[in-house]
Amino acid sequence: MAILLHNGQIVTDGKQFKGSILVENEYITDVFQGEVPSSVMQNSDVVSCEGKLIIPGAIDDQVHFREPGLTHKGSIYSESRAALAGGVTSFMDMPNVAPQTTTIPNLEQKLAIASERAFANYAFYFGATNTNIDQLRALDKNLVCGVKVFMGSSTGNMLVDDEETLRNIFSEIRIPVAVHCEDENTIQQNLATYKAQFGDEIPFHFHPKIRSNEACYKSTKKAVELAKQCGTRLHVLHLSTADEMELFSSEPLASKQITAEVCVHHLWFTDADYAEKGALIKCNPAVKSENDRNALRKALLDGKIDVIATDHAPHTLDEKIRPYTKSASGMPLVQHSVLAMLELYKQGVVTLPLIVQKMCHNPADLFGIEQRGYIRKGYYADLVVIDLQQNTPVTKDTILYKCGWSPFEGTTFSSKIEKTFVNGTCVYENGTILDITKAKQITFKH
């Protein structure tokens, strides 16, 4: 039977209106404003959404689900289930796993794993190295969301620091080239200064001094300049500084060759939070000053930043709670990203249409994702029903990440993800994953 999500507050295409959504099989087959025909009511399983918000499922364009090879931290199974609880229905996973996704057979292995274990729709980046340009040239552009280039320190051999290789990648690759920008030489010089003073026990509040604004700006400026020279479709990930905002334009997304992403933690935390959170909010690039956070928030409103994501990066607590130089960088966020942004909406920082634009519409448009990211007739029914009046406490008992912790632990969000639909099927409801796997591989029209 068809499903009718009835009389909810729908947010899509820059509008908010009271309406109903008809779902049949995997798709949205109609969107009604006002009255619904009686024949539709009679022939549908009617789900009352009175007083609830309905948005498209969020598309997270940057996650590390740790499979294969690092599954003591997380897995495609565990982290995609957590994503559903957070209203994230599609994810794009990064290549720094073991083995790294830097060869076509390794990409095929990840796709095979996801086809059996993913609960949310999935896609994967292909990783660039100094030596795999032939693999990049041979990629089927419809099978990957983009090519990931680390222009800062990274795992194993994934730091791309050979100038000729960088120029070849930027010149030849015609799908999005997604970059992590931090200047490695600057970081190492800063680290040496603080190690000379503190040894391994560097206080965590120096993290943004080590992975500094200068390191970010220098690398991002280099990437943007090279992309302009080469005509690259460049996407700069997890921006973290006020300085970098001058490198991006506010023109409409459809006109941009160079786009920008910000992560939830850089919109939420500041360097004042190191006193309480310490290693738990150590990430690369670092959480920086309140001035930087405010500049990122303003850039969202101005259109310089196009996408909100998470850089979801789980580590075990043992890997995190170590002296500074041995503490892993990254934090798990995908279960709470939409809730955190709704909190910023209630604080007056952003609007509901802007959240939907940056977390749903723009990732779909930027990467050329087919039939997702909007509430439109003929699109896949990836939908989230939200109660803005119910609280969500973040506790050990409610965290679904395999690593079992969250930087938001102790926070109570004032909204609740009530239901999540993936490809027309309710897969999460009121705190329970329904163990129905309806996920699909995301397809692209680059």
C-alpha positions as CSV (number, residue, x, y, z in Angstrom):
1,M,0.0,0.0,0.0
2,A,1.1,3.6,-0.7
3,I,2.2,5.6,2.3
4,L,0.8,9.2,2.8
5,L,2.8,11.4,5.2
6,H,-0.1,13.7,6.0
7,N,-0.3,17.3,7.1
8,G,3.4,18.0,8.0
9,Q,5.4,21.2,7.6
10,I,7.4,20.4,4.4
11,V,10.7,22.2,3.7
12,T,12.0,21.9,0.2
13,D,13.1,24.2,-2.7
14,G,13.5,27.2,-0.4
15,K,9.9,27.0,0.8
16,Q,8.1,25.8,3.9
17,F,4.4,24.8,3.6
18,K,1.8,22.5,5.2
19,G,1.3,19.5,3.0
20,S,1.3,15.8,2.4
21,I,3.7,13.4,0.6
22,L,2.5,10.3,-1.3
23,V,5.1,7.5,-1.4
24,E,4.7,4.5,-3.6
25,N,7.3,1.8,-3.8
26,E,10.6,3.7,-3.7
27,Y,9.5,7.1,-4.9
28,I,7.6,10.2,-4.1
29,T,4.6,10.1,-6.5
30,D,2.9,13.3,-5.4
31,V,3.2,16.3,-3.1
32,F,0.0,18.0,-2.0
33,Q,-0.5,21.4,-0.5
34,G,-3.8,21.7,1.4
35,E,-6.4,19.0,0.9
36,V,-5.6,15.5,-0.2
37,P,-8.0,13.8,-2.6
38,S,-10.3,11.3,-0.8
39,S,-9.3,8.5,-3.1
40,V,-5.6,8.9,-2.1
41,M,-6.6,8.9,1.6
42,Q,-8.6,5.7,1.2
43,N,-5.9,3.9,-0.7
44,S,-2.9,4.8,1.5
45,D,-1.4,4.0,4.8
46,V,-1.9,7.4,6.4
47,V,0.9,8.6,8.7
48,S,-0.2,11.7,10.6
49,C,2.6,14.3,10.6
50,E,0.5,17.1,12.2
51,G,2.8,19.5,13.9
52,K,5.9,17.7,12.6
53,L,8.6,18.9,10.2
54,I,9.4,16.9,7.0
55,I,12.7,17.4,5.2
56,P,14.6,15.5,2.6
57,G,17.1,13.0,4.0
58,A,20.4,14.7,4.6
59,I,23.3,13.8,2.3
60,D,26.7,13.8,4.1
61,D,29.4,14.4,1.6
62,Q,32.3,13.5,4.0
63,V,32.4,10.5,6.3
64,H,35.0,8.0,7.5
65,F,33.1,4.7,8.2
66,R,36.4,2.8,8.6
67,E,35.7,-0.2,6.5
68,P,37.6,-2.2,5.4
69,G,40.5,-2.7,7.8
70,L,39.7,-0.3,10.7
71,T,36.5,-1.8,11.9
72,H,37.4,-1.7,15.6
73,K,36.5,2.0,15.2
74,G,33.4,1.7,13.1
75,S,32.0,-0.1,10.1
76,I,29.7,0.6,7.2
77,Y,27.0,-1.4,9.1
78,S,27.3,0.4,12.5
79,E,27.9,4.0,11.3
80,S,25.2,3.9,8.5
81,R,22.7,2.8,11.2
82,A,23.8,5.7,13.3
83,A,23.3,8.0,10.3
84,L,19.6,6.9,10.0
85,A,19.0,7.8,13.6
86,G,20.4,11.3,12.7
87,G,18.2,11.8,9.6
88,V,21.2,11.2,7.2
89,T,20.0,8.9,4.4
90,S,23.0,9.1,2.1
91,F,26.7,9.2,2.7
92,M,30.0,9.6,0.8
93,D,32.9,7.7,2.4
94,M,36.5,8.6,2.3
95,P,39.4,6.5,0.9
96,N,41.8,6.4,3.9
97,V,41.0,2.8,5.0
98,A,43.0,-0.4,4.8
99,P,43.6,-1.1,2.1
100,Q,43.2,2.4,0.8
101,T,40.7,3.1,-1.9
102,T,43.4,4.1,-4.4
103,T,43.0,1.2,-6.9
104,I,39.9,0.2,-8.8
105,P,39.8,-3.3,-7.3
106,N,39.8,-1.7,-3.8
107,L,36.9,0.5,-4.8
108,E,35.0,-2.5,-6.1
109,Q,35.6,-4.2,-2.7
110,K,34.1,-1.3,-0.8
111,L,31.1,-1.2,-3.1
112,A,30.6,-4.9,-2.6
113,I,30.7,-4.5,1.2
114,A,28.3,-1.6,1.2
115,S,25.8,-3.5,-1.0
116,E,25.5,-6.1,1.8
117,R,25.9,-3.9,4.9
118,A,24.9,-0.3,4.3
119,F,21.6,0.9,5.8
120,A,21.9,4.4,4.1
121,N,22.5,5.1,0.4
122,Y,26.2,5.0,-0.3
123,A,29.0,6.3,-2.5
124,F,32.8,6.4,-2.2
125,Y,35.6,8.7,-3.0
126,F,38.6,7.5,-4.9
127,G,41.9,8.5,-3.2
128,A,44.7,10.2,-5.1
129,T,48.4,9.5,-4.3
130,N,51.6,10.7,-5.9
131,T,51.7,7.5,-8.1
132,N,48.2,6.4,-9.1
133,I,47.3,8.9,-11.8
134,D,46.7,6.0,-14.3
135,Q,44.0,4.6,-11.9
136,L,42.4,8.0,-11.7
137,R,42.3,8.3,-15.5
138,A,40.6,4.9,-15.7
139,L,37.8,5.6,-13.3
140,D,34.2,5.2,-14.3
141,K,33.0,8.6,-13.3
142,N,29.5,7.3,-12.6
143,L,30.7,5.0,-9.9
144,V,32.5,7.6,-7.6
145,C,31.4,10.9,-6.1
146,G,34.8,12.4,-6.6
147,V,38.6,12.1,-6.1
148,K,40.0,12.9,-2.7
149,V,43.3,14.8,-2.5
150,F,45.1,15.3,0.8
151,M,47.1,18.5,0.5
152,G,48.1,18.2,4.1
153,S,49.2,15.4,6.4
154,S,47.4,12.1,5.9
155,T,47.5,8.4,6.6
156,G,50.1,6.3,4.8
157,N,51.1,7.5,1.3
158,M,48.0,9.6,0.6
159,L,49.7,13.0,1.1
160,V,49.9,14.4,-2.5
161,D,52.8,16.8,-2.4
162,D,54.4,16.2,-5.8
163,E,53.7,19.4,-7.8
164,E,53.5,17.7,-11.2
165,T,51.1,15.1,-9.9
166,L,48.9,17.8,-8.4
167,R,48.8,19.7,-11.6
168,N,48.0,16.5,-13.6
169,I,45.1,15.7,-11.3
170,F,43.7,19.2,-11.3
171,S,44.0,19.4,-15.1
172,E,42.7,16.0,-16.1
173,I,40.1,14.9,-13.6
174,R,36.6,16.1,-14.7
175,I,34.6,14.9,-11.6
176,P,34.8,16.8,-8.3
177,V,38.3,17.0,-6.8
178,A,37.7,17.2,-3.1
179,V,40.7,18.5,-1.1
180,H,41.9,18.5,2.5
181,C,43.9,21.7,2.7
182,E,46.5,22.2,5.5
183,D,50.2,23.1,4.7
184,E,52.3,20.2,6.1
185,N,55.5,22.3,6.5
186,T,53.8,24.9,8.5
187,I,52.2,22.3,10.8
188,Q,55.5,20.5,11.3
189,Q,57.3,23.7,12.2
190,N,54.6,24.6,14.7
191,L,54.6,21.1,16.2
192,A,58.3,21.2,16.7
193,T,58.0,24.5,18.6
194,Y,55.4,23.2,21.0
195,K,57.1,19.8,21.4
196,A,60.3,21.6,22.5
197,Q,58.3,23.2,25.2
198,F,56.0,20.4,26.3
199,G,57.2,17.1,24.9
200,D,54.3,14.8,24.1
201,E,52.0,16.4,26.7
202,I,51.1,19.5,24.7
203,P,47.9,21.0,26.1
204,F,45.1,20.5,23.6
205,H,44.2,24.1,23.4
206,F,47.4,24.6,21.4
207,H,46.0,22.3,18.6
208,P,44.7,25.3,16.6
209,K,48.1,27.0,17.0
210,I,49.8,23.9,15.6
211,R,47.3,23.3,12.8
212,S,47.1,27.0,12.4
213,N,45.0,29.5,10.4
214,E,48.2,30.1,8.4
215,A,48.5,26.4,7.5
216,C,44.9,26.3,6.3
217,Y,44.9,29.5,4.4
218,K,48.2,28.8,2.6
219,S,47.1,25.4,1.4
220,T,43.6,26.4,0.5
221,K,44.9,29.4,-1.5
222,K,47.2,27.1,-3.4
223,A,44.4,24.7,-4.2
224,V,42.1,27.5,-5.4
225,E,44.7,29.2,-7.5
226,L,45.7,25.9,-9.1
227,A,42.1,25.0,-9.8
228,K,41.5,28.4,-11.5
229,Q,44.5,27.7,-13.7
230,C,43.5,24.2,-14.6
231,G,39.7,24.6,-14.8
232,T,39.2,22.1,-12.0
233,R,35.9,21.2,-10.5
234,L,37.2,21.8,-7.0
235,H,35.4,21.1,-3.7
236,V,37.3,22.3,-0.6
237,L,36.4,20.3,2.5
238,H,36.0,21.2,6.2
239,L,36.9,24.9,6.0
240,S,37.7,26.3,9.5
241,T,39.0,29.9,9.3
242,A,37.8,33.4,8.7
243,D,40.8,34.1,6.4
244,E,39.8,31.4,3.9
245,M,36.4,32.9,3.3
246,E,38.0,35.6,1.0
247,L,38.9,32.8,-1.4
248,F,35.3,31.8,-2.3
249,S,32.5,33.5,-4.1
250,S,28.8,34.0,-3.3
251,E,27.6,33.3,-6.9
252,P,24.8,30.7,-7.3
253,L,26.0,27.1,-6.9
254,A,25.2,26.3,-10.6
255,S,27.7,28.9,-11.7
256,K,30.6,27.7,-9.5
257,Q,33.6,25.7,-10.5
258,I,35.0,26.0,-6.9
259,T,32.8,25.1,-4.0
260,A,33.2,25.0,-0.2
261,E,32.1,22.8,2.7
262,V,31.9,23.4,6.4
263,C,31.5,20.8,9.1
264,V,29.0,20.9,12.0
265,H,31.7,20.9,14.6
266,H,33.4,24.0,13.2
267,L,30.0,25.7,13.3
268,W,29.3,24.6,16.9
269,F,32.6,24.4,19.0
270,T,35.3,27.1,19.6
271,D,38.8,26.9,21.1
272,A,37.2,27.8,24.5
273,D,35.7,24.2,24.4
274,Y,39.2,22.6,24.7
275,A,39.2,23.3,28.4
276,E,36.2,20.9,28.9
277,K,36.4,18.6,25.8
278,G,40.2,18.3,25.3
279,A,41.1,15.4,23.1
280,L,37.5,14.7,22.3
281,I,37.3,17.7,19.9
282,K,40.8,17.2,18.5
283,C,40.3,17.1,14.7
284,N,42.0,18.2,11.5
285,P,41.6,21.0,10.6
286,A,41.3,22.2,14.2
287,V,38.4,23.8,15.9
288,K,39.5,27.4,16.1
289,S,38.3,30.8,17.5
290,E,34.9,32.2,18.0
291,N,35.8,34.8,15.4
292,D,36.5,31.9,12.9
293,R,33.2,30.2,13.9
294,N,31.2,33.4,13.4
295,A,32.9,33.9,10.0
296,L,31.9,30.4,8.9
297,R,28.3,31.0,10.0
298,K,28.2,34.3,8.1
299,A,29.7,32.6,5.0
300,L,26.8,30.0,5.1
301,L,24.3,32.9,4.9
302,D,26.3,34.7,2.2
303,G,26.5,31.7,0.0
304,K,30.3,31.4,0.1
305,I,29.9,28.0,1.8
306,D,27.8,25.5,-0.1
307,V,27.6,22.3,1.9
308,I,27.3,21.3,5.6
309,A,28.8,17.9,6.4
310,T,30.4,16.1,9.3
311,D,33.8,14.6,8.5
312,H,32.4,11.8,10.8
313,A,35.6,10.1,12.0
314,P,35.2,7.6,14.9
315,H,38.1,6.5,17.0
316,T,38.0,4.4,20.2
317,L,38.2,6.3,23.4
318,D,41.5,4.6,24.1
319,E,42.9,6.1,20.8
320,K,41.5,9.6,21.8
321,I,42.4,9.8,25.5
322,R,46.2,9.9,25.1
323,P,48.9,12.6,25.3
324,Y,48.5,15.2,22.5
325,T,51.0,13.8,20.0
326,K,49.6,10.3,20.3
327,S,45.9,11.2,20.4
328,A,43.9,10.4,17.2
329,S,42.3,13.3,15.4
330,G,38.6,13.1,14.5
331,M,35.2,12.7,16.1
332,P,31.9,10.9,15.4
333,L,29.1,13.2,14.4
334,V,26.7,11.7,11.8
335,Q,24.0,10.8,14.4
336,H,23.7,14.4,15.6
337,S,24.5,16.7,12.7
338,V,20.9,17.5,11.7
339,L,19.9,18.0,15.4
340,A,22.9,20.3,16.0
341,M,21.9,22.4,13.0
342,L,18.2,22.5,14.2
343,E,19.6,23.9,17.5
344,L,21.3,26.6,15.6
345,Y,18.0,27.3,13.8
346,K,16.3,27.8,17.2
347,Q,19.1,30.1,18.2
348,G,18.5,32.3,15.2
349,V,21.8,31.5,13.5
350,V,20.3,29.8,10.4
351,T,16.8,29.2,8.8
352,L,15.2,25.8,8.1
353,P,15.3,26.3,4.3
354,L,19.0,27.1,4.6
355,I,19.7,23.9,6.6
356,V,17.9,21.9,3.9
357,Q,19.7,23.7,1.1
358,K,23.1,23.1,2.6
359,M,22.6,19.5,3.9
360,C,20.2,18.1,1.2
361,H,19.8,20.1,-2.0
362,N,23.4,21.4,-2.5
363,P,25.2,18.0,-2.0
364,A,22.8,16.5,-4.6
365,D,23.3,19.3,-7.1
366,L,27.1,19.7,-6.5
367,F,27.9,16.1,-7.1
368,G,25.2,15.4,-9.7
369,I,23.3,12.9,-7.5
370,E,20.3,11.6,-9.4
371,Q,16.8,12.0,-8.0
372,R,17.8,12.7,-4.4
373,G,18.1,15.7,-2.1
374,Y,14.6,17.2,-2.7
375,I,11.0,16.5,-1.9
376,R,9.8,16.3,-5.5
377,K,7.5,14.1,-7.5
378,G,9.6,11.3,-9.1
379,Y,12.4,11.5,-6.6
380,Y,13.5,8.7,-4.3
381,A,11.5,8.9,-1.0
382,D,14.4,9.7,1.3
383,L,12.6,11.6,4.0
384,V,12.9,12.6,7.6
385,V,10.1,13.4,10.0
386,I,11.2,15.6,12.9
387,D,9.5,16.7,16.1
388,L,10.7,20.2,17.0
389,Q,9.1,20.0,20.4
390,Q,10.7,16.8,21.7
391,N,14.2,16.6,23.3
392,T,17.0,14.3,22.4
393,P,19.5,13.7,25.2
394,V,22.9,12.5,24.0
395,T,24.0,9.7,26.5
396,K,26.0,6.5,26.3
397,D,22.7,4.6,26.1
398,T,21.5,6.5,23.0
399,I,24.8,6.7,21.0
400,L,24.8,4.2,18.1
401,Y,28.4,4.7,17.0
402,K,30.6,1.6,17.4
403,C,33.1,3.7,19.3
404,G,30.4,4.4,21.9
405,W,31.1,8.1,22.5
406,S,30.2,11.6,21.1
407,P,31.6,15.1,21.6
408,F,28.0,16.1,22.2
409,E,27.6,13.7,25.2
410,G,25.9,15.6,27.9
411,T,24.0,17.8,25.5
412,T,20.3,17.7,25.2
413,F,19.0,18.8,21.8
414,S,15.6,20.3,21.7
415,S,14.4,18.4,18.6
416,K,13.9,14.7,17.8
417,I,14.3,12.7,14.7
418,E,11.1,10.7,14.7
419,K,11.2,8.7,11.5
420,T,13.6,8.2,8.7
421,F,12.7,6.8,5.3
422,V,15.2,5.4,2.8
423,N,13.9,4.7,-0.7
424,G,10.3,4.8,0.4
425,T,10.6,2.5,3.5
426,C,10.6,3.6,7.1
427,V,13.9,2.3,8.5
428,Y,14.1,4.2,11.7
429,E,11.3,5.1,14.1
430,N,11.4,6.7,17.6
431,G,14.8,5.4,18.6
432,T,14.7,2.1,16.9
433,I,16.5,0.9,13.7
434,L,14.0,-1.3,12.0
435,D,16.6,-3.6,10.5
436,I,15.3,-3.2,7.0
437,T,18.1,-2.6,4.4
438,K,16.7,-0.6,1.5
439,A,19.9,1.3,0.7
440,K,21.1,1.8,-2.8
441,Q,24.4,2.8,-4.4
442,I,24.2,6.5,-5.3
443,T,24.4,7.2,-9.0
444,F,25.8,10.4,-10.6
445,K,25.5,12.6,-13.6
446,H,28.8,14.4,-13.5
